Amino acid sequence: MKEMNYLDHIYEERQFIGAEVTEMFDPDLLRAFVMVAECKGFSRAAERMNSTQSTVSHQIKRLESQANRTFLHRTTRSISLTEDGEIFMDYARKFLRLADDAKQHFGAPKLVGHIRLGASDDFATYSLPEILGRFRRIHPDVRLTVEVGLSGNLHQKLEDGELDLVLGKRRIDDPEGELVSREKLTWVASPDYAYDAKNPVALAVYPKPCLYRSTAIEVLESADRAWSIVYTCPSLSGIRAAAIAGIAITPLAEKFITPDLTVMPPQDGLPRLPDIEFVLYRNPSSETPASRELGNLLLKAKPLGITPWH
């Protein structure tokens, strides 16, 4: 038997390491990891992936074994990212995004034209720029113009033919639009907000017409609770600033709650807010292959918003 020399040993070792790295970055394993992290559970992730809980669990175990790291901290009630998991999450998302971009770029037909997109402010504040950046990388010959505003105003512009697509919000009994996600609407405020149930509820809200605003007022009036709008702003950053400063309480979808805000506890006695739905509206009279492709990308890019880990 031929004795292995030093160079042969190094070559074999590099082949082994390369195989391990390649297997660890198997897109199926990365997608399972990202989905479990975003869903904060194996059963919901398996449902979203049309898989089984045992399959997804096995994929995560393979990934952690190949990386020789623990990415998820598991308890009987919850799942959270470890420090290594948070670091790896960033790599996994970038890897998957680049792989999908390459597949789309070289597999999709060349698209041209002009798309007029409207987006409510909460969408535009977080994940929308990343999604639009991806679309531009895949379809560089398509011109995009984006208008950020209130869902009601944007929907009217869509009907008037001034926009091709709108990302907005609707009540859960409204049949219009294509569902992006259903979210829980909550009362949020600064962690040290001094709430006094004896006084009118001080609100920080968007101007009319705003679904957050109208829903909050309807719920308070149905509960016979006095209220007062003390801060009005057309941007989410301004409303958040008012809440963080302790000026007021604001209704906000859970998806857009940042660590510097807290959900008002049930014992404060505020009436429960209903769920709302985030939807995509299309203008059929101005639809083009480019606008259809962007609309489909927006529908698939779930969840819109932020996914904080604490």
Helices and strands as residue ranges (DSSP letters): H 6-24, H 27-39, H 42-48, H 53-67, E 72-74, E 79-81, H 83-107, E 113-120, H 121-125, H 128-138, E 142-149, H 151-159, E 165-171, E 178-189, E 201-205, H 211-222, E 227-232, H 236-244, E 250-253, G 254-256, E 262-263, G 266-268, E 275-282, G 284-286, H 289-300
